[in-house]
Amino acid sequence: DTAVSQTPKYLVTQMGNDKSIKCEQNLGHDTMYWYKQDSKKFLKIMFSYNNKELIINETVPNRFSPKSPDKAHLNLHINSLELGDSAVYFCASSDSGGAHEQYFGPGTRLTVT
Amino acid sequence: GENVEQHPSTLSVQEGDSAVIKCTYSDSASNYFPWYKQELGKRPQLIIDIRSNVGEKKDQRIAVTLNKTAKHFSLHITETQPEDSAVYFCAASPSNDYKLSFGAGTTVTVRA
């Protein structure tokens, strides 16, 4: 059974395009996250939602817009893609609060050419 | 906010030897300290965690120690095996905060 799933796994696109990444979890968690992992492997939190409410919004360009239609889904839409957006994007979920294990999705490798 | 520093950035050990990774944190309110392992091309996965009411925790070949006074915690891997080769991340969080602050990661290579 897949706990946290993301689609697509790979995304290759040109600069200026708009793309979306979808995430779903079947763990019954009420908190979901988006992380960006760059080429140096650093895991940087971007957004977090708790019960569909945005609770973490790090310094991220407003070209990135998360949407949580329900507790089990968290999508990420990126407008006007730039070369620097190339990275692996991980979705994760956990029970409420930071002091719980976060379960990561398989990641989406985004390449902007 | 919380700032987590992790050392070393790379670590090469002979199979069977021990590996130690050290992290320091800045926010005295942090009381949850997980360690994640990320194999090449895979997702990060929790391997062990410790809370501030505990000084040490072991799970088979891995152990974590915590020194709240000095604000540092460490991961110890004994009898390393090739499958221990991965990137390891430490992290810290206050229990009432949703944000988990990660260290920069340590790439561990176990030489056969």
gemmi code that builds the backbone of each chain (N, CA, C; Angstrom):
import gemmi

chains = {
    "A": [
        ("ASP", (0.840, -1.199, 0.000), (0.000, 0.000, 0.000), (0.868, 1.240, 0.000)),
        ("THR", (0.567, 2.157, -0.875), (1.335, 3.394, -0.952), (0.867, 4.340, 0.136)),
        ("ALA", (1.809, 4.879, 0.930), (1.436, 5.757, 2.017), (1.322, 7.200, 1.530)),
        ("VAL", (2.401, 7.702, 0.921), (2.418, 9.038, 0.347), (2.837, 8.893, -1.113)),
        ("SER", (1.989, 9.338, -2.000), (2.294, 9.216, -3.426), (2.326, 10.589, -4.071)),
        ("GLN", (3.141, 10.699, -5.103), (3.272, 11.955, -5.851), (3.209, 11.646, -7.332)),
        ("THR", (2.652, 12.571, -8.092), (2.682, 12.474, -9.540), (2.924, 13.852, -10.126)),
        ("PRO", (3.736, 13.945, -11.178), (4.482, 12.831, -11.787), (5.789, 12.565, -11.044)),
        ("LYS", (6.476, 11.519, -11.405), (7.777, 11.221, -10.812), (8.877, 12.060, -11.457)),
        ("TYR", (8.739, 12.281, -12.744), (9.689, 13.116, -13.476), (8.903, 14.175, -14.251)),
        ("LEU", (9.498, 15.346, -14.344), (8.861, 16.440, -15.056), (9.957, 17.241, -15.742)),
        ("VAL", (9.941, 17.237, -17.058), (10.903, 18.016, -17.837), (10.122, 19.050, -18.616)),
        ("THR", (10.488, 20.312, -18.484), (9.716, 21.371, -19.104), (10.619, 22.545, -19.437)),
        ("GLN", (10.104, 23.469, -20.213), (10.900, 24.625, -20.614), (10.616, 25.812, -19.718)),
        ("MET", (11.575, 26.704, -19.671), (11.416, 27.956, -18.918), (10.149, 28.673, -19.362)),
        ("GLY", (9.474, 29.246, -18.386), (8.280, 30.035, -18.676), (6.988, 29.243, -18.604)),
        ("ASN", (7.100, 27.920, -18.641), (5.886, 27.095, -18.572), (5.334, 27.052, -17.148)),
        ("ASP", (4.069, 26.593, -17.045), (3.406, 26.381, -15.758), (3.196, 24.877, -15.579)),
        ("LYS", (3.484, 24.377, -14.377), (3.309, 22.950, -14.136), (2.760, 22.711, -12.731)),
        ("SER", (2.181, 21.538, -12.542), (1.647, 21.152, -11.227), (2.163, 19.787, -10.816)),
        ("ILE", (2.329, 19.623, -9.508), (2.687, 18.342, -8.911), (1.593, 17.995, -7.904)),
        ("LYS", (1.175, 16.729, -7.927), (0.101, 16.321, -7.025), (0.623, 15.375, -5.960)),
        ("CYS", (0.035, 15.440, -4.782), (0.428, 14.587, -3.672), (-0.809, 14.086, -2.941)),
        ("GLU", (-0.758, 12.813, -2.575), (-1.872, 12.208, -1.842), (-1.308, 11.308, -0.746)),
        ("GLN", (-1.935, 11.322, 0.419), (-1.528, 10.405, 1.487), (-2.746, 9.656, 2.013)),
        ("ASN", (-2.514, 8.380, 2.342), (-3.609, 7.547, 2.852), (-3.336, 7.097, 4.282)),
        ("LEU", (-2.575, 7.917, 5.010), (-2.193, 7.584, 6.381), (-3.122, 8.188, 7.417)),
        ("GLY", (-4.072, 8.990, 6.967), (-4.984, 9.631, 7.910), (-4.365, 10.817, 8.633)),
        ("HIS", (-3.229, 11.302, 8.140), (-2.579, 12.459, 8.754), (-3.338, 13.745, 8.442)),
        ("ASP", (-3.153, 14.745, 9.315), (-3.831, 16.011, 9.049), (-2.857, 17.131, 8.679)),
        ("THR", (-1.578, 16.806, 8.565), (-0.587, 17.817, 8.205), (0.223, 17.322, 7.008)),
        ("MET", (0.383, 18.193, 6.028), (1.152, 17.847, 4.831), (2.142, 18.966, 4.519)),
        ("TYR", (3.220, 18.597, 3.833), (4.333, 19.512, 3.603), (4.823, 19.404, 2.161)),
        ("TRP", (5.444, 20.472, 1.696), (6.252, 20.435, 0.482), (7.672, 20.850, 0.836)),
        ("TYR", (8.654, 20.031, 0.379), (10.059, 20.325, 0.532), (10.707, 20.424, -0.843)),
        ("LYS", (11.745, 21.228, -0.920), (12.571, 21.288, -2.122), (13.959, 20.776, -1.748)),
        ("GLN", (14.474, 19.836, -2.548), (15.834, 19.336, -2.339), (16.673, 19.685, -3.559)),
        ("ASP", (17.649, 20.552, -3.340), (18.464, 20.991, -4.470), (19.603, 20.011, -4.739)),
        ("SER", (20.468, 20.387, -5.646), (21.548, 19.483, -6.075), (22.538, 19.187, -4.959)),
        ("LYS", (22.574, 20.050, -3.934), (23.465, 19.815, -2.795), (22.778, 19.010, -1.695)),
        ("LYS", (21.599, 18.505, -1.995), (20.855, 17.597, -1.110), (20.173, 18.287, 0.068)),
        ("PHE", (20.268, 19.618, 0.156), (19.659, 20.287, 1.299), (18.144, 20.216, 1.204)),
        ("LEU", (17.480, 19.811, 2.304), (16.026, 19.707, 2.362), (15.460, 21.000, 2.929)),
        ("LYS", (14.743, 21.724, 2.095), (14.227, 23.023, 2.540), (12.701, 22.999, 2.547)),
        ("ILE", (12.112, 23.303, 3.707), (10.651, 23.356, 3.800), (10.140, 24.529, 2.968)),
        ("MET", (9.057, 24.290, 2.255), (8.443, 25.357, 1.472), (7.103, 25.748, 2.102)),
        ("PHE", (6.231, 24.767, 2.245), (4.879, 25.011, 2.742), (4.450, 23.865, 3.646)),
        ("SER", (3.485, 24.181, 4.519), (2.831, 23.134, 5.279), (1.371, 23.510, 5.489)),
        ("TYR", (0.518, 22.490, 5.405), (-0.907, 22.662, 5.642), (-1.336, 21.742, 6.774)),
        ("ASN", (-2.182, 22.262, 7.648), (-2.803, 21.468, 8.694), (-4.305, 21.591, 8.549)),
        ("ASN", (-4.967, 20.464, 8.327), (-6.424, 20.499, 8.119), (-6.820, 21.545, 7.072)),
        ("LYS", (-6.119, 21.532, 5.975), (-6.362, 22.396, 4.811), (-6.004, 23.854, 5.045)),
        ("GLU", (-5.417, 24.162, 6.204), (-5.059, 25.545, 6.493), (-3.546, 25.718, 6.362)),
        ("LEU", (-3.126, 26.752, 5.653), (-1.706, 27.027, 5.468), (-1.091, 27.470, 6.791)),
        ("ILE", (-0.066, 26.753, 7.272), (0.544, 27.086, 8.543), (2.022, 27.419, 8.424)),
        ("ILE", (2.668, 26.989, 7.362), (4.054, 27.350, 7.109), (4.154, 27.848, 5.680)),
        ("ASN", (4.709, 29.010, 5.522), (4.922, 29.577, 4.198), (6.282, 30.247, 4.235)),
        ("GLU", (7.313, 29.471, 3.890), (8.669, 29.990, 3.939), (8.887, 30.983, 2.801)),
        ("THR", (10.058, 31.559, 2.784), (10.358, 32.556, 1.765), (10.451, 31.877, 0.413)),
        ("VAL", (9.331, 31.783, -0.226), (9.236, 31.106, -1.516), (8.646, 32.099, -2.506)),
        ("PRO", (9.176, 32.168, -3.722), (8.590, 33.082, -4.716), (7.099, 32.823, -4.881)),
        ("ASN", (6.336, 33.884, -5.092), (4.891, 33.679, -5.210), (4.487, 33.031, -6.522)),
        ("ARG", (5.474, 32.628, -7.325), (5.166, 31.774, -8.485), (4.751, 30.368, -8.022)),
        ("PHE", (5.082, 30.037, -6.764), (4.716, 28.745, -6.206), (3.423, 28.905, -5.418)),
        ("SER", (2.414, 28.120, -5.749), (1.163, 28.215, -5.016), (0.677, 26.822, -4.652)),
        ("PRO", (0.614, 26.541, -3.353), (0.088, 25.254, -2.899), (-1.430, 25.316, -2.800)),
        ("LYS", (-2.027, 24.132, -2.898), (-3.485, 24.047, -2.707), (-3.792, 22.730, -2.037)),
        ("SER", (-4.641, 22.795, -1.008), (-5.025, 21.584, -0.296), (-6.539, 21.442, -0.354)),
        ("PRO", (-7.055, 20.662, -1.292), (-8.506, 20.503, -1.415), (-9.117, 19.741, -0.242)),
        ("ASP", (-8.348, 18.865, 0.366), (-8.777, 18.140, 1.571), (-7.546, 17.666, 2.307)),
        ("LYS", (-7.740, 17.046, 3.474), (-6.602, 16.682, 4.327), (-5.665, 15.679, 3.671)),
        ("ALA", (-6.163, 14.922, 2.731), (-5.364, 13.857, 2.121), (-4.596, 14.305, 0.893)),
        ("HIS", (-4.812, 15.515, 0.433), (-4.198, 15.981, -0.807), (-3.544, 17.347, -0.630)),
        ("LEU", (-2.366, 17.466, -1.232), (-1.675, 18.760, -1.262), (-0.977, 18.869, -2.601)),
        ("ASN", (-1.388, 19.847, -3.374), (-0.825, 20.034, -4.705), (0.058, 21.271, -4.721)),
        ("LEU", (0.969, 21.299, -5.688), (1.873, 22.437, -5.841), (1.848, 22.883, -7.288)),
        ("HIS", (1.477, 24.134, -7.490), (1.456, 24.696, -8.830), (2.584, 25.713, -8.950)),
        ("ILE", (3.315, 25.640, -10.046), (4.440, 26.552, -10.253), (4.232, 27.283, -11.567)),
        ("ASN", (4.196, 28.601, -11.485), (4.044, 29.439, -12.683), (5.402, 29.909, -13.183)),
        ("SER", (5.457, 30.181, -14.466), (6.633, 30.824, -15.078), (7.938, 30.183, -14.617)),
        ("LEU", (8.074, 28.901, -14.866), (9.216, 28.151, -14.369), (10.543, 28.744, -14.796)),
        ("GLU", (11.514, 28.697, -13.870), (12.868, 29.216, -14.097), (13.870, 28.080, -13.938)),
        ("LEU", (15.079, 28.297, -14.495), (16.117, 27.266, -14.408), (16.385, 26.865, -12.959)),
        ("GLY", (16.365, 27.852, -12.053), (16.656, 27.599, -10.639), (15.596, 26.792, -9.918)),
        ("ASP", (14.482, 26.552, -10.585), (13.447, 25.717, -9.969), (13.753, 24.234, -10.118)),
        ("SER", (14.751, 23.914, -10.935), (15.135, 22.511, -11.119), (15.595, 21.933, -9.781)),
        ("ALA", (14.959, 20.848, -9.360), (15.219, 20.246, -8.049), (14.336, 19.016, -7.927)),
        ("VAL", (14.477, 18.322, -6.805), (13.530, 17.269, -6.457), (12.582, 17.837, -5.412)),
        ("TYR", (11.296, 17.697, -5.660), (10.278, 18.195, -4.739), (9.644, 17.006, -4.025)),
        ("PHE", (9.705, 17.059, -2.697), (9.131, 16.001, -1.882), (7.898, 16.506, -1.156)),
        ("CYS", (6.876, 15.695, -1.195), (5.704, 15.894, -0.364), (5.891, 15.019, 0.879)),
        ("ALA", (5.335, 15.427, 2.009), (5.406, 14.629, 3.222), (4.132, 14.841, 4.023)),
        ("SER", (3.874, 13.935, 4.945), (2.715, 14.095, 5.818), (3.075, 13.612, 7.218)),
        ("SER", (2.322, 14.094, 8.192), (2.538, 13.678, 9.577), (1.275, 13.955, 10.385)),
        ("ASP", (1.255, 13.423, 11.589), (0.238, 13.854, 12.533), (0.517, 15.309, 12.899)),
        ("SER", (-0.407, 15.932, 13.599), (-0.276, 17.354, 13.933), (0.991, 17.661, 14.701)),
        ("GLY", (1.616, 18.757, 14.364), (2.768, 19.220, 15.126), (4.077, 18.730, 14.558)),
        ("GLY", (5.163, 19.385, 14.956), (6.468, 19.026, 14.421), (7.066, 17.783, 15.058)),
        ("ALA", (6.591, 17.394, 16.194), (7.232, 16.300, 16.928), (6.672, 14.943, 16.553)),
        ("HIS", (6.438, 14.744, 15.286), (5.955, 13.468, 14.784), (6.717, 13.093, 13.530)),
        ("GLU", (6.845, 11.792, 13.296), (7.525, 11.321, 12.100), (6.848, 11.881, 10.861)),
        ("GLN", (7.675, 12.359, 9.947), (7.159, 12.797, 8.659), (7.410, 11.685, 7.644)),
        ("TYR", (6.372, 11.351, 6.907), (6.452, 10.319, 5.879), (6.556, 11.022, 4.533)),
        ("PHE", (7.630, 10.713, 3.830), (7.891, 11.387, 2.564), (7.355, 10.595, 1.379)),
        ("GLY", (6.944, 11.333, 0.365), (6.611, 10.721, -0.908), (7.883, 10.385, -1.671)),
        ("PRO", (7.751, 9.770, -2.850), (8.921, 9.334, -3.620), (9.668, 10.469, -4.303)),
        ("GLY", (9.093, 11.653, -4.310), (9.750, 12.804, -4.928), (9.369, 12.981, -6.385)),
        ("THR", (9.432, 14.224, -6.823), (9.236, 14.577, -8.236), (10.470, 15.330, -8.689)),
        ("ARG", (11.167, 14.762, -9.654), (12.373, 15.437, -10.175), (11.953, 16.380, -11.287)),
        ("LEU", (12.076, 17.664, -11.025), (11.711, 18.702, -11.987), (12.964, 19.224, -12.658)),
        ("THR", (12.984, 19.175, -13.963), (14.096, 19.715, -14.746), (13.559, 20.797, -15.663)),
        ("VAL", (14.085, 21.993, -15.510), (13.665, 23.120, -16.333), (14.791, 23.425, -17.326)),
        ("THR", (14.457, 23.394, -18.598), (15.485, 23.619, -19.638), (15.284, 24.956, -20.338)),
    ],
    "B": [
        ("GLY", (14.334, 31.693, 14.362), (13.972, 30.309, 14.117), (15.105, 29.367, 14.423)),
        ("GLU", (14.819, 28.077, 14.329), (15.803, 27.045, 14.625), (16.850, 26.964, 13.523)),
        ("ASN", (18.114, 26.776, 13.944), (19.217, 26.583, 13.005), (19.955, 25.311, 13.413)),
        ("VAL", (20.018, 24.350, 12.521), (20.663, 23.072, 12.814), (21.921, 22.936, 11.967)),
        ("GLU", (23.045, 22.707, 12.633), (24.305, 22.492, 11.919), (24.721, 21.028, 12.076)),
        ("GLN", (25.235, 20.463, 10.988), (25.549, 19.039, 10.953), (26.964, 18.841, 10.440)),
        ("HIS", (27.706, 17.938, 11.110), (29.091, 17.646, 10.716), (29.388, 16.165, 10.917)),
        ("PRO", (30.227, 15.543, 10.079), (30.848, 16.164, 8.902), (29.883, 16.148, 7.716)),
        ("SER", (30.250, 16.752, 6.628), (29.404, 16.724, 5.434), (29.597, 15.414, 4.674)),
        ("THR", (30.779, 14.832, 4.769), (31.021, 13.521, 4.171), (31.799, 12.674, 5.170)),
        ("LEU", (31.556, 11.366, 5.102), (32.194, 10.438, 6.036), (32.410, 9.110, 5.321)),
        ("SER", (33.667, 8.671, 5.275), (33.990, 7.393, 4.657), (34.544, 6.476, 5.730)),
        ("VAL", (33.952, 5.292, 5.871), (34.387, 4.356, 6.904), (34.573, 2.976, 6.291)),
        ("GLN", (35.432, 2.200, 6.919), (35.642, 0.822, 6.516), (34.501, -0.017, 7.072)),
        ("GLU", (34.057, -0.955, 6.268), (32.989, -1.857, 6.720), (33.379, -2.470, 8.069)),
        ("GLY", (32.412, -2.448, 8.985), (32.668, -2.984, 10.320), (33.048, -1.932, 11.344)),
        ("ASP", (33.531, -0.781, 10.865), (33.879, 0.308, 11.779), (32.619, 1.090, 12.177)),
        ("SER", (32.795, 2.023, 13.097), (31.680, 2.855, 13.548), (31.679, 4.196, 12.825)),
        ("ALA", (30.498, 4.784, 12.747), (30.340, 6.116, 12.146), (29.599, 7.003, 13.136)),
        ("VAL", (30.062, 8.238, 13.264), (29.426, 9.186, 14.176), (29.145, 10.492, 13.437)),
        ("ILE", (27.929, 10.966, 13.547), (27.523, 12.240, 12.937), (27.008, 13.136, 14.061)),
        ("LYS", (27.456, 14.392, 14.035), (27.108, 15.299, 15.122), (26.290, 16.488, 14.614)),
        ("CYS", (25.326, 16.908, 15.427), (24.493, 18.065, 15.087), (24.364, 18.984, 16.293)),
        ("THR", (24.294, 20.275, 16.015), (23.994, 21.260, 17.051), (22.760, 22.038, 16.626)),
        ("TYR", (22.024, 22.535, 17.617), (20.823, 23.313, 17.321), (20.844, 24.585, 18.143)),
        ("SER", (20.034, 25.549, 17.749), (20.110, 26.867, 18.383), (18.924, 27.180, 19.293)),
        ("ASP", (17.763, 26.601, 19.015), (16.551, 26.962, 19.754), (16.384, 26.058, 20.983)),
        ("SER", (16.484, 26.632, 22.161), (16.381, 25.835, 23.388), (14.983, 25.240, 23.572)),
        ("ALA", (13.997, 25.728, 22.810), (12.640, 25.170, 22.892), (12.514, 23.857, 22.129)),
        ("SER", (13.492, 23.521, 21.288), (13.418, 22.276, 20.528), (13.479, 21.093, 21.467)),
        ("ASN", (12.606, 20.118, 21.244), (12.592, 18.952, 22.115), (12.327, 17.658, 21.355)),
        ("TYR", (12.380, 17.709, 20.043), (12.200, 16.517, 19.228), (13.315, 16.498, 18.189)),
        ("PHE", (14.060, 15.361, 18.123), (15.266, 15.301, 17.299), (15.266, 13.995, 16.505)),
        ("PRO", (14.760, 14.039, 15.275), (14.749, 12.822, 14.451), (15.980, 12.749, 13.544)),
        ("TRP", (16.267, 11.552, 13.090), (17.312, 11.311, 12.094), (16.674, 10.595, 10.904)),
        ("TYR", (16.965, 11.107, 9.709), (16.434, 10.527, 8.483), (17.584, 9.996, 7.631)),
        ("LYS", (17.318, 8.889, 6.970), (18.289, 8.286, 6.045), (17.720, 8.375, 4.640)),
        ("GLN", (18.537, 8.830, 3.708), (18.097, 8.916, 2.320), (19.085, 8.179, 1.435)),
        ("GLU", (18.657, 7.053, 0.901), (19.485, 6.312, -0.047), (19.401, 6.994, -1.398)),
        ("LEU", (20.362, 6.707, -2.236), (20.473, 7.370, -3.525), (19.201, 7.201, -4.349)),
        ("GLY", (18.614, 8.319, -4.740), (17.418, 8.285, -5.569), (16.134, 7.918, -4.842)),
        ("LYS", (16.219, 7.823, -3.515), (15.033, 7.432, -2.741), (14.540, 8.572, -1.848)),
        ("ARG", (13.490, 8.326, -1.153), (12.921, 9.319, -0.250), (13.606, 9.272, 1.108)),
        ("PRO", (13.642, 10.367, 1.861), (14.135, 10.311, 3.246), (13.200, 9.462, 4.096)),
        ("GLN", (13.789, 8.665, 4.984), (12.994, 7.835, 5.874), (13.550, 7.936, 7.289)),
        ("LEU", (12.644, 8.008, 8.252), (13.046, 8.101, 9.652), (13.727, 6.811, 10.084)),
        ("ILE", (14.896, 6.935, 10.744), (15.555, 5.735, 11.255), (15.531, 5.682, 12.776)),
        ("ILE", (15.549, 6.833, 13.416), (15.491, 6.889, 14.866), (15.190, 8.325, 15.278)),
        ("ASP", (14.550, 8.492, 16.423), (14.320, 9.838, 16.934), (14.446, 9.830, 18.454)),
        ("ILE", (14.645, 10.998, 19.014), (14.800, 11.116, 20.456), (14.096, 12.388, 20.914)),
        ("ARG", (13.521, 12.310, 22.100), (12.861, 13.485, 22.667), (13.652, 13.957, 23.869)),
        ("SER", (13.426, 15.190, 24.268), (14.338, 15.826, 25.213), (14.269, 15.243, 26.615)),
        ("ASN", (13.313, 14.382, 26.899), (13.276, 13.778, 28.225), (14.112, 12.494, 28.283)),
        ("VAL", (14.823, 12.219, 27.192), (15.648, 11.013, 27.101), (17.047, 11.427, 26.674)),
        ("GLY", (18.102, 10.833, 27.261), (19.459, 11.196, 26.910), (20.068, 10.317, 25.831)),
        ("GLU", (19.548, 9.081, 25.717), (20.111, 8.157, 24.750), (19.034, 7.162, 24.347)),
        ("LYS", (19.111, 6.748, 23.087), (18.158, 5.763, 22.582), (18.880, 4.858, 21.604)),
        ("LYS", (18.623, 3.551, 21.693), (19.295, 2.605, 20.802), (18.271, 1.776, 20.044)),
        ("ASP", (18.656, 1.413, 18.818), (17.851, 0.498, 18.029), (18.817, -0.342, 17.208)),
        ("GLN", (19.127, -1.509, 17.705), (20.071, -2.420, 17.053), (21.426, -1.731, 16.877)),
        ("ARG", (21.854, -1.496, 15.638), (23.195, -0.936, 15.419), (23.241, 0.593, 15.445)),
        ("ILE", (22.117, 1.234, 15.614), (22.120, 2.702, 15.640), (21.716, 3.210, 17.019)),
        ("ALA", (22.299, 4.331, 17.380), (21.997, 4.957, 18.667), (22.059, 6.462, 18.485)),
        ("VAL", (21.280, 7.154, 19.267), (21.316, 8.618, 19.260), (21.498, 9.096, 20.697)),
        ("THR", (22.347, 10.095, 20.874), (22.547, 10.705, 22.177), (22.163, 12.177, 22.094)),
        ("LEU", (21.704, 12.721, 23.199), (21.258, 14.106, 23.254), (21.828, 14.785, 24.491)),
        ("ASN", (22.415, 15.954, 24.287), (22.904, 16.780, 25.380), (22.186, 18.122, 25.289)),
        ("LYS", (21.118, 18.279, 26.064), (20.297, 19.499, 25.967), (21.042, 20.723, 26.482)),
        ("THR", (21.904, 20.521, 27.444), (22.647, 21.663, 27.988), (23.541, 22.271, 26.921)),
        ("ALA", (24.225, 21.390, 26.200), (25.143, 21.852, 25.159), (24.441, 22.048, 23.825)),
        ("LYS", (23.176, 21.647, 23.729), (22.394, 21.746, 22.482), (23.063, 20.978, 21.354)),
        ("HIS", (23.433, 19.744, 21.637), (23.891, 18.928, 20.527), (23.433, 17.487, 20.698)),
        ("PHE", (23.315, 16.822, 19.557), (22.903, 15.429, 19.524), (23.681, 14.714, 18.424)),
        ("SER", (23.837, 13.417, 18.597), (24.703, 12.650, 17.703), (24.056, 11.332, 17.315)),
        ("LEU", (24.419, 10.874, 16.125), (24.003, 9.559, 15.631), (25.228, 8.662, 15.592)),
        ("HIS", (25.084, 7.457, 16.135), (26.173, 6.492, 16.146), (25.705, 5.243, 15.403)),
        ("ILE", (26.489, 4.828, 14.434), (26.211, 3.581, 13.722), (27.385, 2.646, 13.984)),
        ("THR", (27.105, 1.500, 14.565), (28.172, 0.537, 14.839), (28.152, -0.576, 13.799)),
        ("GLU", (29.294, -1.248, 13.666), (29.430, -2.388, 12.738), (28.839, -2.035, 11.370)),
        ("THR", (29.334, -0.967, 10.781), (28.754, -0.479, 9.526), (28.798, -1.534, 8.428)),
        ("GLN", (27.761, -1.483, 7.591), (27.616, -2.408, 6.471), (27.415, -1.587, 5.199)),
        ("PRO", (27.670, -2.184, 4.037), (27.518, -1.428, 2.782), (26.147, -0.778, 2.635)),
        ("GLU", (25.103, -1.415, 3.153), (23.754, -0.854, 3.029), (23.534, 0.374, 3.916)),
        ("ASP", (24.510, 0.693, 4.762), (24.435, 1.921, 5.550), (24.861, 3.138, 4.731)),
        ("SER", (25.421, 2.906, 3.555), (25.833, 4.020, 2.682), (24.593, 4.810, 2.251)),
        ("ALA", (24.570, 6.097, 2.575), (23.400, 6.949, 2.313), (23.719, 8.360, 2.789)),
        ("VAL", (22.758, 9.254, 2.582), (22.839, 10.590, 3.183), (21.980, 10.577, 4.447)),
        ("TYR", (22.542, 11.051, 5.547), (21.837, 11.096, 6.813), (21.569, 12.552, 7.192)),
        ("PHE", (20.333, 12.824, 7.597), (19.934, 14.172, 7.997), (19.495, 14.161, 9.460)),
        ("CYS", (20.006, 15.111, 10.225), (19.449, 15.344, 11.545), (18.423, 16.473, 11.435)),
        ("ALA", (17.561, 16.577, 12.409), (16.547, 17.621, 12.404), (16.141, 17.938, 13.836)),
        ("ALA", (15.513, 19.091, 14.002), (15.069, 19.509, 15.333), (13.770, 20.266, 15.220)),
        ("SER", (12.944, 20.149, 16.261), (11.663, 20.849, 16.263), (11.141, 20.991, 17.684)),
        ("PRO", (10.544, 22.145, 17.990), (9.767, 22.226, 19.239), (8.484, 21.427, 19.048)),
        ("SER", (7.960, 20.839, 20.092), (6.793, 19.971, 19.946), (5.548, 20.739, 19.536)),
        ("ASN", (5.510, 22.038, 19.817), (4.323, 22.816, 19.471), (4.495, 23.551, 18.150)),
        ("ASP", (5.494, 23.159, 17.381), (5.786, 23.813, 16.111), (5.670, 22.781, 14.990)),
        ("TYR", (5.102, 23.177, 13.878), (4.955, 22.253, 12.765), (6.224, 22.132, 11.943)),
        ("LYS", (7.153, 23.054, 12.152), (8.319, 23.088, 11.278), (9.443, 22.223, 11.821)),
        ("LEU", (9.967, 21.355, 10.947), (11.116, 20.533, 11.259), (12.309, 21.163, 10.544)),
        ("SER", (13.323, 21.573, 11.308), (14.508, 22.182, 10.702), (15.571, 21.117, 10.500)),
        ("PHE", (16.008, 20.942, 9.253), (16.965, 19.899, 8.909), (18.394, 20.433, 8.881)),
        ("GLY", (19.338, 19.562, 9.231), (20.735, 19.837, 8.972), (21.019, 19.652, 7.488)),
        ("ALA", (22.251, 19.977, 7.093), (22.601, 19.958, 5.668), (22.887, 18.561, 5.134)),
        ("GLY", (22.954, 17.570, 6.010), (23.154, 16.202, 5.563), (24.602, 15.746, 5.634)),
        ("THR", (24.789, 14.439, 5.862), (26.114, 13.811, 5.861), (26.063, 12.630, 4.910)),
        ("THR", (26.946, 12.635, 3.914), (27.031, 11.512, 2.976), (27.986, 10.485, 3.559)),
        ("VAL", (27.423, 9.325, 3.913), (28.223, 8.251, 4.501), (28.501, 7.193, 3.441)),
        ("THR", (29.767, 6.850, 3.296), (30.181, 5.795, 2.367), (30.867, 4.715, 3.177)),
        ("VAL", (30.366, 3.501, 3.064), (30.971, 2.371, 3.758), (31.781, 1.575, 2.732)),
        ("ARG", (33.079, 1.506, 2.949), (33.993, 0.824, 2.024), (34.072, -0.652, 2.391)),
        ("ALA", (33.895, -1.486, 1.361), (33.932, -2.931, 1.606), (35.363, -3.431, 1.804)),
    ],
}
model = gemmi.Model(1)
for chain_id, residues in chains.items():
    chain = gemmi.Chain(chain_id)
    for i, (resn, *xyz) in enumerate(residues, 1):
        res = gemmi.Residue()
        res.name, res.seqid = resn, gemmi.SeqId(i, " ")
        for name, pos in zip(("N", "CA", "C"), xyz):
            atom = gemmi.Atom()
            atom.name, atom.element = name, gemmi.Element(name[0])
            atom.pos, atom.b_iso = gemmi.Position(*pos), 0.0
            res.add_atom(atom)
        chain.add_residue(res)
    model.add_chain(chain)
structure = gemmi.Structure()
structure.add_model(model)
structure.setup_entities()
